Amino acid sequence: MTQQGSSESDTFFGAGSPFMQAGQNMLQQWTDFLSRNANSHTVTPPSIDPQMLKTLQQDFMAQQLRLWQSVLTRQQGQEASFKVSPEPGDRRFSAPEWQQSPVYDYLHQAYLLNTQFVKKLVELLPAEDEKARNRMRFLARQVSDAMAPTNFAATNPEFIQRALDTEGKSITDGINNLIKDFEKGRISMTDESVFEVGRNIATTEGAVVFENEMMQLIQYQPLTSKVGSVPLLVVPPCINKFYIMDLQPDNSLIRFMIEQGNTVFLVSWRNPKEAQGHLTWENYLEDGPITALRTVQDICRVKKVNALGFCVGGTILTSALAVLKARGQDPVASLTLLTTLLDFTDTGEIGLFIDENGLMSRESTIGQGGLLPARDLSSTFSFLRANDLVWNYVTNNYLKGEKPKAFDLLYWNSDSTNLPGPFACWYMRNLYHENSLRVPGKLKMCGERVDLGRLEMPVYLLATREDHIVPWQSAYQSTRLLGGDVRFVLGASGHIAGVINPAGKNKRNYWLHDDVKMDAESWLIAANEVKGSWWNDWAAWIKPFSGDLRAPRKPGTSQYKPIEPAPGRYVKERAV
C-alpha cells in the first residue's frame, strides 16, 4: 500500500509532474493577479520573500501529498488519516455525496487546501497599506468562491445524483430557471410570485399624508387606546425599500413601535428614475428629513419629535439635524440610530474599492446627472457574501433545478433601488473616501457648516456584532461624535437579522454597558449579555421622551389630507 501510494503520489506530485507545473502556474497567476489589482498604481511590482514562499509551497505540497495518500488509504477500506474541513458555517460540502465517492471527497478537500494556500499567499504579498491588503484578501476570496467545485456541473456530485433521481428533469428545470433569470437580469433568491407589497408585505395600516418628488410621508394608524404626545419619525435607508421594517405583522418593527403607544411617521423614499437623476445629497436632506420633521410638527402640533434612522437613513437624518442645529433649530427630543455610520474610518469591505480613480470615473459619468443602477448596488452587496447570496442560488437554481422557497426577507433583498448619481458620488467622496462628517465644521451642507458635537439630544445607538456593512466598532465611534448622552447597545447577528429581531420570538441576545468612554473592545469585555431582543430595551429607553398620554388621532389633518393608504405607491415602484 505504501509503495503504491508513493508511486501514485510521484506521478501526481513529483518534480516536473503535471500537477506540480499546474500548481506553479497557478501560484504565478495568483501573484500577478493579486499584485496587479491591489497595487495597480505602484511603479515597482511587489515581490515575495523567496524563503517564505518556498516554505509555503513545501507545506502546500506536503498537505496535498497527505491528502492523496489519505484518499488511497480510504480506497482500501481504512479510515482516512488526513482530512481538510471547511471553515465554520461553510455548508457547501455537507451533502453526503461529497464523502461517498473518493473522487469527490478528494476534489472538495483539494479545493479547500487550494483556498487555504491562496489565503496564505495573499499574506505574503507586499502591500503598501492595510486597505490594499484587504483588497487582495477580498479579491482572493471572490475568485476562490467562484472556482468552488460546487458551482460546476462536472464537479458537483449533487448535480449528478439529482439528475439521475429526476431522470434528467432537474437539468431541464435548471436551464429554464437560468433563462428566466437572464430575462430578469438577476438571480432569483425567492419565489417572488408569493409576495406583493401592500397585500402580504408592508401591511401595517396607515395613510400617506404628504409627498414630494423625493419621498412620501406615511402616518400609521394607532393601535393603542392612548398614545404619547411626542410622535416618532422613522427615516429608513434610501438604498433599499423601507418595508424591511414592516415585512409581516409578527416581525414588523414598525408595528412594534406603534404597539408601544407611539404615533409613528415614516419616510418612504422614491425609487429614482431618470427624471430624478439630478437629485443631490442636499436635496435628500432638505426634501427628506427636514421636510418630514416640519410636517410631523404641523400635523401633531408639537415642537419636538423623536427621530429614528436606520443605516444610511441614520446618516442622512443626523446630517439633517446638524444642518437644522446650525440654523438655530432643535426639533428632536431623542435620536435613535440603528447600524449607522457617522465615522467612516473603517467601513468594512464596502469601502475597499472606493478610491480616487473610481470616484473620478463615477463623477465624470453620473456625478452631474444620471443613475447608479439598482443592479450595480444589488450585485455589490450580494458579492460581499457571495457564497450565501450568489453561488448558493447558482447551485440550487441552475444545477439542481430547484425553485427558490418563499422568504419575505429575500423578496425585499431582491427589490432594489436606484440612486441619483450626484447623491451617490457626493456620499462616496465626502463620507466614505474623505470621512469629513466626523470633523467639526469641515462639511458644508445646505449652506451650513455642520458639527455633530452640537447635537445634544439623548441618543440610542444600536450596532450588530456580525455586521459586514457597518462594522460595530465603527458604529461605536459615534459615541465620540455626538454631544448628548448616549446609550450604546450591541445586538447579535448581522446588519439585517440583528435589527429585525422580533421581541415576541425572544431570540438572540444583546450586550449593554453604560460606560462608553472606553474603547470598543474594552466596552465589549465589560458589557453584560442579555437574552432576547433589543426591541424591549429600546421601548423602555424611549418611553420617557414620548410625552404625556392622550387619545390617538386618525392619520392626517384638514391641511394634510390622506393621499392614499399605506404603504403608498412610491415603495411599489421597481427599478428597471
PAVEXRO-753499 format. One record per atom (N, C-alpha, C): x, y, z; residue in one letter. Coordinates in pm, whole numbers, plus 50000, padded with zeros to 5 digits. Example, Ala and Ser with C-alpha at 12.3 -4.5 7.8 and 13.67 -1.06 7.14 Angstrom:
# PAVEXRO-753499
513194943150780A;512304955050780A;513204967050780A;512854977550708S;513674989450714S;512905000350787S;
This chain:
# PAVEXRO-753499
500834987950000M;500005000050000M;500865012650000M;501915012350083T;502805024050090T;503525026149958T;504015015049897Q;504705016549770Q;503765021649662Q;502525016249663Q;501565020849562Q;501275035649582Q;501105039649711G;500825053849739G;501965062549693G;503215057949716S;504355065949675S;504415067249525S;504155056249456S;504185056549310S;503135066149256S;501915064949312E;500835073849266E;501175088349295E;501705090849416S;501985104649454S;503125110449371S;504125102149335D;505195107049249D;504645111249114D;503685103349065T;503095106448935T;502405119948938T;501715122649049F;500905134849056F;501665146649116F;502645143949208F;503225154849282F;504745155949266F;505345146949192G;506795147449178G;507265159649101G;508545162549111A;509105173949039A;508885172248889A;508405182548824G;508145182148682G;506835175748644G;506085170748745S;504805164448715S;503805174948668S;502765170448595P;501745180048552P;501105187448669P;500915180348782F;500285186948896F;501185198048951F;502495194848964M;503435204849015M;503515216848921M;503545214248792Q;503585225148695Q;502325233648704Q;501195226848719A;499935234248730A;499915242848857A;500455237048967G;500505244649091G;501385256849079G;502545255049012Q;503435266348994Q;502825277048904Q;502135272648800N;501455282248712N;500385289948788N;499615282448871M;498565289048949M;499165299249044M;500295295449108L;500965304549200L;501365317449130L;501965316149011Q;502405327848938Q;501225336348894Q;500155329748848Q;498965337148805Q;498345344648922Q;498265337949036W;497705344549154W;498565356349197W;499875354349197T;500775365149236T;500585377249146T;500565374649014D;500395385648918D;499035392348935D;497985384048948F;496625389448956F;496425397949081F;496825392449197L;496595399649321L;497455412149329L;498695411049284S;499565422749287S;499035433749196S;498595429749077R;498105439548980R;496875446949032R;495945439749094N;494705445749140N;494865453549269N;495735449149355A;495865456049483A;496825467849476A;497805467249390N;498825477649385N;499015482749241N;497925485049172S;497985488149029S;498675501449002S;498745510049104H;499315523149079H;500785524049122H;501375513149169T;502765513549208T;503665511749086T;504875517249094V;505785516548981V;506535503248980V;507035499049099T;507805486749108T;506895475249149T;506845464449071P;505985453049109P;506435447449243P;505485443749330P;505855438249459P;506485424449442P;507345420749536S;507975407649532S;507715400449664S;507825387149661I;507605378949778I;508945374249832I;509065373649963D;510285368350023D;510495354049975D;511615351049907P;511805337749846P;511745326349946P;512335328250063Q;512355317350161Q;510945314450214Q;510195325050242M;508835323250291M;507945316750185M;508185320650059L;507415314649950L;507765299849935L;509045296749945K;509465282749935K;508845274350045K;508825279750167T;508235272650279T;506745270450257T;506075280750207L;504635279650180L;504375268950076L;505175268849968Q;504995258749863Q;505235244649917Q;506275243149996Q;506585230050051Q;505465224950142Q;504945233850226D;503845229950315D;502615226150234D;502355233950130F;501175231350046F;501295217749977F;502455214749918M;502645202049850M;502625190249948M;503165192550068A;503145181850168A;501705178550209A;500895188850223Q;499485186450258Q;498745179550145Q;499045183550021Q;498415176849907Q;498815162149902Q;500065159449933L;500535145649934L;499805137650043L;499695143450161R;498995136650270R;497535134050232R;496905143750164L;495515141950123L;495415130550023L;496325130249927W;496295119749825W;496485106049888W;497425104949978Q;497665092250046Q;496465088250131Q;495795098150191S;494615095350272S;493485089750186S;493335095350065V;492315090249974V;492615075849933V;493885072849904L;494275059149869L;494025049549985L;494315054250105T;494055046150224T;492575042950238T;491755053050211R;490305051050224R;489805041150119R;490425041350001Q;490025031849897Q;490255017449939Q;491195015550030Q;491485002250081Q;490584998650200Q;489605007050228G;488655004350335G;489125008650472G;490225015950479Q;490735020650607Q;490255034950633Q;490315038850758E;489885052350795E;490875062650742E;490325073750694A;491185084350639A;492125089650745A;493405091150709S;494415095850804S;494585111050801S;493995117650703F;494145132150690F;492845137650631F;492345148350688K;491085153850639K;491145169050646K;490655175550541V;490585190150536V;489125194150555V;488865201650659S;487475205450691S;487205219750648S;485955222550606P;485585236350572P;485615245250696P;485625258150675E;485565267550785E;484185266950850E;484075270550976P;482755270351043P;481725278550965P;480555272950945G;479495279750871G;479465276950723G;480515270550671D;480565267150528D;479845253850507D;478655254450445R;477825242550429R;477875236950287R;478785241850204R;478775238050063R;479005223050042R;479765216750131F;480125202650110F;479505193550216F;478365197750270S;477745190050378S;476915178350327S;476515178350199A;475715167250145A;476545154450144A;475915142950168P;476665130250175P;477375126750045P;476895131549931E;477515128149803E;478995132149797E;479375142449872W;480755147149869W;481705137549941W;481175129350031Q;482025119950104Q;481905105550052Q;480815102449984Q;480575088649942Q;481545084049834Q;481915093049746S;482825089549637S;484235094649668S;485265086049660P;486635090749684P;487035102049589P;486505101749468V;486855112249370V;486395125849420V;485125126749459Y;484595139649503Y;485075143249642Y;485355132949722D;485925135549853D;487285142249837D;488085136949746Y;489395143049720Y;489235156849657Y;488325157949562L;488155170449487L;487825182049579L;486865179949669H;486455191349752H;487505194649858H;488215184349908Q;489265187150005Q;490465193949939Q;490775189949816A;491855196649743A;491525211349719A;490255213849689Y;489825227849672Y;490015235749801Y;489655229749913L;489815236650041L;491285239450070L;492145229850037L;493585232150053L;494065243549964L;493605243649840N;493995254249747N;493565267849800N;492345268349856T;491835280849911T;492695285550028T;493075276250114Q;493955279750226Q;495295284950176Q;495805278550071F;497075282750012F;497005297049959F;495905299949889V;495745313449832V;495655323749943V;494955320650051K;494855330050164K;496235332950221K;497035322550238K;498375324450292K;499265331950194K;499065329350065L;499835336349963L;499565351349968L;498305355049989V;497935369149999V;498695375850113V;498875368850223E;499565374750337E;501045376650309E;501585369250214L;503005370850178L;503225382550083L;502215385750004L;502375396449906L;502535409949974L;503545417649936P;503685431149994P;502505439949956P;502095448350047A;501015457950022A;501415471350081A;501065481950011E;501505495050057E;500785499550184E;499565494150209D;498855497350332D;497825486350358D;497135487450471E;496205477050511E;495005476550417E;494615487850360K;493495487750266K;493845479750142K;495065481250094A;495495473349977A;495515458550010A;495965455050131R;495975440950169R;494545435550181R;493665443350239N;492275438950249N;491635437350111N;492055445850018R;491545444549882R;492015431349820R;493265427749845M;493775414949796M;493025403249859M;492765404249989R;492015393650057R;490625392149997R;489995403449969F;488655403049911F;488675396649773F;489615400949690L;489705395349555L;490015380449558L;490895376549647A;491235362349658A;490015354149698A;489235359449792R;488035352249835R;487005351349724R;486865362049646Q;485885362049537Q;486235351349433Q;487505350849395V;487915341149293V;487845326949349V;488285325149472S;488215311849534S;486775306949542S;485865315749585D;484445311949594D;483895308349456D;484275316149357A;483755313649222A;484245300449165A;485455296349203M;486055284249148M;485705271549226M;484815272549324A;484455260849404A;483835249949316A;484145237149342P;483575226349261P;482055225449271P;481485231249374T;480015231449386T;479355239149273T;480075248249209N;479485257349111N;479445251748969N;479985239748948F;480095234348812F;479485220448805F;478765218148697A;478065205348681A;479015193448685A;480155194448618A;481065183048607A;481735179548739A;481775188748832T;482485186248958T;481565186449079T;480265186049056N;479305186249166N;478505173249169N;478775164349264P;478055151549267P;476565153049300P;476205163849365E;474785166249394E;474015168549264E;474625175649171F;474005177649040F;473775164248971F;474785155748973I;474685142748905I;473615134048970I;473625133349103Q;472665124849173Q;471235129549150Q;471035142749153R;469675147849133R;469215145448989R;470125146748894A;469765144048755A;469345129448737A;470045120348805L;469675106248798L;468335103748865L;468135109848981D;466885107749056D;465665113048980D;465845123848905T;464715130048834T;464675126148687T;465555117048647E;465635112548508E;465865124348412E;466685133548457G;467085144948373G;466205157148384G;465075156048455K;464165167448464K;464815179348534K;465685176548633S;466335187548706S;467215195848613S;467805189448512I;468625196848416I;467765206248334I;466635201148287T;465695209548211T;465185221148296T;464815218048422D;464305228448512D;465385238948538D;466635234548555G;467715243948581G;467955253248464G;467885247748342I;468055256148222I;466925266248213I;465695261848241N;464565271048238N;464695281948345N;465185278148463N;465415288248568N;466455298348523N;467495293648456L;468555302448409L;468025312148304L;467205307148212I;466635315748107I;465755326548169I;464935322748265K;464055332548331K;464865343348403K;465945339148467D;466775348948538D;467535357848442D;467935352548326F;468535361048224F;467565371948181F;466305368248167E;465285377948127E;465085388548234E;465165384448361K;465015394048471K;466285402248494K;467405396748454G;468675403648474G;469265401848612G;468805391848687R;469315389348822R;468965375148865R;469675370548968I;469445357249021I;468225357349112I;467355347649096S;466175346549183S;466595340349316S;466265347349425M;466585342249558M;465375336449629M;464175339949581T;462955335349647T;461845334449543T;460755328149579D;459595327349491D;458855340649500D;459145349549406E;458615363049412E;457115363749384E;456545353049328S;455115353149299S;454265352449425S;454875348449536V;454115346749660V;453805360149726V;454675370149705F;454575382549781F;454105394249694F;453465403549759E;453045415949694E;453025426949800E;453745437649773V;453815448749867V;452425454949882V;451985455950006G;450665461350035G;449595450650053G;449885438350006R;448925427450024R;449345418150137R;450555412850131N;451045404550241N;452445408450286N;452925419850235I;454175426050280I;453875440950301I;454405446750408A;454145460950437A;452655463650450A;452025456850544T;450555457550558T;450095465650679T;451005471250757T;450595479350871T;449745491150823T;448585492950885E;447605502850837E;448085517050862E;447825525550766G;448175539650776G;447825546650647G;448305558850632A;448005566750512A;449165575750479A;449345578250349V;450305588250302V;449685601950324V;450345610250405V;449775623450439V;450535634950374V;451645631750305F;452425642150237F;453315635150135F;453605642050024E;454555636649929E;455205647849851E;456425645449806N;457105654249713N;457885645549615N;458745651449537E;459485643649437E;460395633349501E;460775635549625M;461775627349693M;461165615749772M;460055618649841M;459545608749936M;458055610549959M;457455599850014Q;456115600550071Q;456265599350221Q;455415606550295L;455405605750440L;454165597950483L;454405586550547I;453325577950594I;453065580550742I;451795582150778Q;451405582350919Q;450595569750946Q;451015562051047Y;450375549251074Y;449215550551171Y;448255541751153Q;447075541251238Q;447475536651379Q;447045543751483P;447375539551620P;446775525751652P;447435518551741L;446975505251782L;446705504451932L;446835515652003T;446595516052147T;445545526652179T;444925525252296S;443875534752336S;444435548352373S;445715548952411K;446395561452442K;447735561552370K;448165573352329V;449475574752264V;450245586152329V;451565585452318G;452375596352367G;452195608852282G;452305620352344S;452085632852271S;453235636252177S;454425630152198V;455575632652111V;455645621652006V;455455624851881P;455445614651775P;456855609651744P;456915598851666L;458195592751626L;458295592851474L;459375598751421L;459645598751277L;460735588651247L;460465579551153V;461415569151114V;461965572550975V;463295572550963V;463965575050835V;464745562450797V;464215554350707P;464895542050666P;465985545150563P;466775535350524P;467775537650418P;467105539950284P;467725548150201C;467225550550065C;467835540549967C;468775532450014I;469425522749927I;468555510349911I;467655507950004N;466695496949994N;465305502050031N;464295493850010K;462915497750043K;462685497250194K;461795505850242F;461585507050385F;460935494750448F;460285486250368Y;459465475850429Y;460275464350489Y;461605465250490I;462365456050573I;461955457850719I;461445469550752M;460985472350888M;459505468950906M;458865463850800D;457435460750807D;457125449050714D;457805437850736L;457635426350647L;456295419450673L;456185412850788Q;454965405850829Q;454575411150967Q;453315409851007P;452905415051138P;453755410051254P;454205397451248D;454935391951362D;456425395451364D;456935401451257N;458335405951260N;458475420451214N;457415428251232S;457405442151189S;457875451251303S;459005457851282L;459485467551380L;458555479651385L;457995483451272I;457055494651268I;455825491651355I;455245479851338R;454075476251418R;454435475951567R;455615470851599F;456035470451739F;456095484651796F;456645494051720M;456725507851767M;455335513551796M;454395510551708I;453035515551725I;452385509051847I;452635496251866E;452065489151980E;452595494252114E;453715501452112Q;454255507252235Q;453625520852266Q;452645524952186G;451955537552212G;452575549552144G;453355547252039N;453945558251962N;453085561651842N;452965574551812T;452385578851684T;453535579051584T;453505569651491V;454665567151405V;454445572751265V;455425580451221F;455525585351083F;456745578851020F;456695577050889L;457825570650820L;458055577050684L;459325579250652V;459715584350520V;459825572450424V;459045572450319S;459135562350213S;459815568750093S;461085565450074W;461865571549968W;461375567049830W;461445575949735R;461115572449598R;462235564149537R;461855554849451N;462845547349373N;463155555749249N;464325562549246P;464565572549141P;464565566549001P;464005574048909K;464095571148766K;464975582048702K;465065581848571E;465925591648503E;465535606148538E;464235608448557A;463765621948589A;464285626948724A;464655617648812Q;465205621648942Q;466725620248947Q;467345618148833G;468795615948828G;469615628048864G;468995639648881H;469725651848915H;469815654149067H;469115646149146L;468995648949289L;470325647149362L;470565656049457T;471835656549529T;471645652349675T;472755651149745W;472725648449888W;471905659149961W;472095671649924E;471365682449990E;469875681749961E;469495677449840N;468085675249811N;467495664849906N;468245654349930Y;467765643950020Y;467585649250163Y;468495657850207L;468355663550341L;467155672850350L;467075682350257E;466025692650263E;464635686750240E;464505678550135D;463195673350098D;462875660050165D;463845654850241G;463615642650317G;463345645750463G;464325643350554P;464075645150697P;463675659250738P;464275669550678I;463955683150720I;462495686350691I;462045682950571T;460635685050537T;459735676050620T;460135663550639A;459325654150717A;459175658750862A;460245663450923L;460175668351060L;459195679951072L;459285689350980R;458385700850982R;456935696550965R;456705686950877T;455335682050852T;454775674950975T;455595666651039V;455155659651160V;454845669551271V;455685679751285Q;455415690051385Q;454065696751359Q;453765699751233D;452505706251198D;451315697151226D;451415684651184I;450285675351200I;449985672851347I;451005670851427C;450815667551569C;450825679851660C;451115691451602R;451135704051677R;452075703251796R;453295699151767V;454325697951870V;455595705151825V;456445708451921K;457735714551890K;458845704151876K;458665693051945K;459695682751948K;459155669551892K;460055662251826V;459735649251766V;460835639451804V;460495626951833N;461515616451843N;461855611951702N;463125608951677A;463545605251542A;464395592651546A;464225584251444L;464975571651432L;465465570051290L;466745566751275G;467325564351144G;467985550751137G;467855544151023F;468385530651003F;469415531150891F;470645526550919C;471705525650818C;471975539450758C;472005540550625V;472285553550564V;471165563350594V;469965558350626G;468895567150672G;469295574350799G;470055567550886G;470555574051006G;471605584550975G;472445581950876T;473445591750835T;472765604250778T;471755602050694I;471005613250636I;470285621050745I;469625613950836L;468895620450943L;469815628751032L;470945622951073T;471865630151160T;472455642351089T;472745640950960S;473245652450884S;472195663550879S;470935659750858A;469855669550853A;469695676750987A;469825669251097L;469715675451229L;470875684951255L;472065681651203A;473215690551218A;472985703451139A;472385702251021V;472035714250943V;471045722951019V;469995716751073L;468985724151148L;469595730751273L;470525723751339K;471175729551456K;471965742051417K;472635741451302A;473375753151255A;472445764751222A;471185761551191R;470185771851164R;469475776551290R;469885771251404G;469275775351530G;468025767551565G;467805756351498Q;466615748251524Q;467005735251593Q;466115730951684D;466395718851763D;465095710851777D;464645704151669P;463315698351666P;463185684251723P;464285678351772V;464245664151809V;464465662451959V;463565654652022A;463655651852166A;464625640452193A;464675630652105S;465615619552118S;465955614451979S;467115608051969L;467585602851841L;467985588251858L;467465579751771T;467835565551767T;468535562751635T;469685556551640L;470435552951520L;470685537951521L;470215531251416L;470375516851402L;471405513751295L;472465506751333T;473545502851241T;473895514151144T;474335525251200T;474585537551124T;476045541551134T;476605545951022L;477965551351020L;477925566551024L;478685572251115L;478975586651115L;480475588951100L;481255579851157D;482705579651140D;483025568451040D;483585572050925F;483805562450816F;485265557950809F;485955557950923T;487345553550924T;487465539050879T;486615530550934D;486595516350896D;485195513150845D;485065511150716T;483765508750656T;483575494250612T;484475485650656G;484365471750613G;484725470450465G;484255459750405E;484655456650267E;484015466050165E;482925472750198I;482305481950103I;483285492850063I;484065497450158G;484965508550131G;486255504950060G;486495492050037L;487775487949981L;488005493349841L;486945494749764F;487115498249623F;486595512249592F;486415520249697I;486095534349676I;487415542049687I;488015544549574D;489285551749572D;489175563449476D;490235571149468E;490205583349388E;489915580649241E;490545570549185N;490325567549043N;488885563549016N;488365554949101G;486985550749084G;486005562049102G;486265570649199L;485385582049222L;485405591749104L;486575594449052M;486675603548938M;485915598048818M;485985584948800S;485255578648690S;483745580348709S;483265577648831R;481835579248860R;481405593848843R;482205602748895E;481845616948890E;481795622148747E;482635616648661S;482645621248522S;481475615648442S;480875604648490T;479775598348416T;478405601748474T;478245600248605I;476915602748665I;476935613548771I;478085619548796G;478205629348903G;477355641748883G;477105645448758Q;476295657348729Q;474865653648690Q;474575641048684G;473225636548647G;473255622448594G;472215614948627G;472175600948586G;471905592248708G;471935579248688L;471595569948796L;472715560048822L;472875556648949L;473635544848986L;472625533548991L;472675524248897P;471585514548882P;471455505149001P;470225500949024A;469935491749134A;470705478749119A;470855474048995R;471545461148976R;473005462049019R;473635473749004D;475025475249050D;475095474749202D;474175481749268L;474145481649413L;473865467549465L;472875461049405S;472495447649448S;473655437849433S;474345438549319S;475485429449296S;476595431949397S;476845444649426T;477895448049522T;477605441849657T;476405443749708F;476055438449839F;476005423249838F;475545417349729S;475475402749722S;476865396549726S;477815402549654F;479155396549648F;479965398849775F;479445407049867L;480075407649998L;479895394450072L;478825387250037R;478575373950094R;478225364649978R;479215362749891A;478965356049763A;478465341749778A;479015334249872N;478585320349886N;477115319249926N;476665328450012D;475285328050059D;474315334449960D;474735345249893L;473795353249815L;474005352449664L;474995344849620V;475205343049476V;475325328249443V;476435322049485W;476745308549439W;475775298049495W;475235300449611N;474225291449666N;473035290149572N;472625301449512Y;471465301249421Y;471835296349282Y;473075298749241V;473545292949116V;473475277649124V;473945272149235T;473935257649252T;472515252149260T;471695258149345N;470345252849367N;469425255249247N;469455267349194N;468505270949087N;468875264748953N;470165265248918Y;470575261648782Y;471105247248772Y;471895242948870L;472425229348864L;471405219048913L;470755221949023K;469795212349078K;468385214349024K;468145225948960G;466815228448904G;465735230749008G;466125235549125E;465155237749231E;464495251349218E;463275252449264K;462575265049269K;462835271549405K;463265284149407P;463565290449536P;462335290649627P;462565288949755K;461475289249852K;461025303649878K;459785305049923A;459245318249955A;459835323150087A;460455334850084F;461065340550204F;460955355650194F;460235361850289D;459935376050279D;461195384750277D;462185381350359L;463395389550365L;464145389350232L;464195377650167L;464885376850039L;464085383449928L;462765383949941Y;461965391649846Y;462345406349855Y;462445411349978W;462875425149997W;464285427249942W;465165417749965N;466545419049920N;466645420049768N;465665414249699S;465655414549552S;464975426949497S;464325434549583D;463585446449540D;464475458749557D;465455460049469S;466495470149485S;466045483949436S;466865493849469T;466575507649430T;467755513849356T;467435523149268N;468465531349206N;468885542349302N;469975549049270L;470385561049342L;470715571949240L;470325584349267P;470745595249178P;472265596549179P;472855598349062G;474305599149052G;474935609849137G;474435622449135P;475045632849218P;475015629449367P;473895623749413F;473785619549553F;474835608949585F;474905598549502A;475825587449528A;477285592049527A;477645600349431C;479025604949420C;479425613549540C;478535622449582W;478825630949698W;478995622349822W;478115612849839Y;478135603849954Y;479445595849959Y;479825590149846M;481035582049843M;482295590449865M;482335602349805R;483545610549818R;483665616549957R;482655623550003N;482765631350125N;482685622950252N;481995611750245L;481855603550366L;482765591250359L;482565582550261Y;483385570350254Y;484845573350228Y;485135582150133H;486515584250092H;487255594250182H;486635605550209E;487315616150283E;486925616650431E;485855609650468N;485445608650609N;485315622350674N;484585631150609S;484545645150652S;483455648050756S;482455639550767L;481335642550856L;481765643051002L;482775635351037R;483215634751177R;484005647251219R;484455655151122V;485305666751153V;484425679251169V;484375685351288P;483525697151309P;483835708351211P;482795713051143G;482925724551054G;483525721650918G;483935709350891K;484585706550763K;483575706250648K;482425700050671L;481425698750565L;480445710250569L;480115715050449K;479065724950434K;477905718450360K;476775717450426M;475595711050368M;474415720450379M;473695722050270C;472525730750267C;472875744850315C;474085749050280G;474525762550314G;475045764250455G;475185753350533E;475585754450673E;476805745550701E;477735750750781R;478825742650833R;478295734350949R;478525721350945V;477895712751042V;478895707351144V;478385704951263D;479185699751373D;478305689951452D;478605677051441L;477795667051509L;477865668451661L;478935674251710G;479085676051854G;478055685551914G;477415693551831R;476395702851881R;475035696151898R;474915683851853L;473655676451871L;473655670652012L;472855676352099E;472925673152241E;471725665352292E;470865660452202M;469735652352247M;470205638552293M;469435631652377P;469785617752413P;469765608852289P;470705599352285V;470875590952167V;470895576252208V;470175568052130Y;470225553452144Y;470925548152020Y;472095541952040L;472885536551929L;472835521351932L;472365515451823L;472405500951810L;473395497051701L;474295487951732A;475145481551633A;474925466551644A;475345459051543T;475195444451548T;476565437951526T;476795427351601R;478145422051617R;478725416051491R;477885410351404E;478385403951282E;478075412251158E;477875424951175D;477525433851064D;478715435350969D;478535431550842H;479605432850743H;479475445650661H;478425453450686I;478215466050615I;478595477950703I;478175477350829V;478545487650927V;479235480451043V;480555478851039P;481245472051148P;480885478351282P;480605470051382W;480075475351507W;481055484751575W;482365482251559Q;483345491251619Q;483265505151557Q;482895505851428S;482755518751362S;481495525951411S;480405518351427A;479185524351482A;479435529551623A;480275522551698Y;480595526751835Y;481275540451837Y;482005543751731Q;482715556551726Q;481775568551728Q;480495566251697S;479525577251705S;479385582551846S;479735574251946T;479705578952085T;480685590252107T;481695591352022R;482705601852034R;482295614751961R;481315613651874L;480985624951787L;479775632851832L;478805626151893L;477545632751930L;477655638652069L;476985650152089G;477165657652213G;476285653452329G;475235645452304G;474315641752410G;474685628852480G;473875625252582D;474075612452649D;473745601152552D;474625591052551V;474485580252454V;474315566852527V;473325559252482R;473185545352526R;473575536652407R;474665529152423F;475135520552315F;474735506152345F;474115499752245V;473655485952257V;474215478052140V;474765466352170L;475315457652066L;474435445252054L;473795443651938G;472955432151915G;473715420851851G;473165408851862A;473755397251797A;473385397251649A;474075388951572S;473795386751430S;474255398551344S;473675399651222G;474195408851123G;473365421251101G;473635427750987H;473095440950957H;471565441150954H;470965430550903I;469505429950894I;468935421251006I;469405408851018A;468845399651118A;469055404851259A;470095412451282G;470325417951415G;469365429151449G;468905436351349V;467945447251370V;466525441751374V;466175433651275I;464835427951268I;464815415151350I;464745417051480N;464785406151578N;463575407451669N;462425402251627P;461155404851697P;461195401451846P;460655410451926A;460635408452071A;459825396152108A;458745393552035G;457855382452069G;458495368852051G;459545367751970K;460185354751946K;461305351952045K;461755362352117N;462745360752224N;463995353352176N;464475356752058K;465665350552003K;466885359452023K;468035353452009R;469335360152010R;469585367052144R;470425377252143N;470805384152264N;471395397752227N;471745405352330Y;472395418252307Y;473245421552429Y;474155431352412W;475095434952518W;474895449552557W;475015452052686L;474805465452742L;475945469252837L;476295481952836H;477185487652937H;477055502752929H;476975509253046D;476705523653050D;477915532153014D;479115527053039D;480325534953017D;480765533852871D;480595544652796V;481015544652655V;482295552952635V;483005555752745K;484245563352733K;485415554252699K;485295541252729M;486365531852696M;486325528352548M;487385521952498D;487395518052357D;486425506552334D;486155503652206A;485095494252171A;485345480352229A;486545475052214E;486815461452262E;486735460652414E;487195470952482S;487095471152628S;485645471952672S;484855479552596W;483425480352625W;482775466552616W;483115459052512L;482505445852495L;482915436452607L;484155437052650I;484615428452760I;483845431552888I;483565444452910A;482875448553033A;481355447253024A;480825445652903A;479365446052883A;478685433652939A;477405435352975N;476575424353022N;475735418952907N;475675405852895E;474885399452790E;473455397352840E;472495401252756V;471075400052790V;470415391252685V;469655381452727K;468955372652635K;467745379852574K;467465376852449G;466285382252383G;466595393752290G;465555401052252S;465645411752153S;465925425252217S;466685433352147W;466955447052191W;465715455852182W;464675451352111W;463475459552094W;462895464052229W;462835454852324N;462255458152455N;463095468552528N;464415467452514D;465295477252578D;465065491052518D;464935491652387W;464695504552321W;463345510352362W;462305501852371A;460975506552408A;460995512952547A;461735506852639A;461845512552773A;462645525652771A;463675526152685W;464515538252678W;463735550152624W;462925548152521I;462285559452455I;461035564352530I;460495556352618K;459245559752686K;459295573352756K;460365576652831P;460395589852897P;460385601652801P;460715599352673F;460755610352576F;459475611152492F;458485602852526S;457265601852443S;456165611252485S;456355618552594G;455375628652635G;454185622852710G;453225631552737D;452025627552810D;451125619252721D;450345610452787L;449415602052712L;448175610052672L;447665606952555R;446455613552506R;445725603952412R;444505607552379A;443735599252286A;444355599852147A;444415588652077P;445015588551942P;444135595651840P;444765599851731R;444055606351621R;444265598451493R;443345599851402K;443485593351272K;444575600351193K;445175593551098P;446225599751017P;445735612050942P;446595622250938G;446315634350861G;445545644850938G;445395656150873T;444605667450926T;443875673650809T;443155684450837S;442475691650728S;443475697550630S;444675700750680Q;445715706150593Q;446475695050521Q;446685684050593Y;447415672650536Y;446455660950523Y;445645661650420K;444645651150399K;445305638550344K;444835626950390P;445405614450339P;445335613650186P;446445610050124I;446545609249979I;446165595449929I;446665585249999E;446385571349964E;446755562550083E;446255550350089P;446585541550201P;448055537550200P;448575534650318A;449925528950329A;449905515050262A;451005511050201P;452345516950207P;452615527550101P;451605531450023G;451835541649921G;452375535949792G;452365544049689R;452785539149557R;454295540249535R;454995549249608Y;456435550549585Y;457185537549612Y;456805530649720V;457525518549758V;457225506949662V;456165508249585K;455805497549492K;456525498949358K;457175510249335E;457885512349209E;459165504149209E;459325495749109R;460505487249099R;461515493249002R;462765490549030A;463825495548942A;463775488148810A;464075495448702V;464125489148570V;465575487548525V;
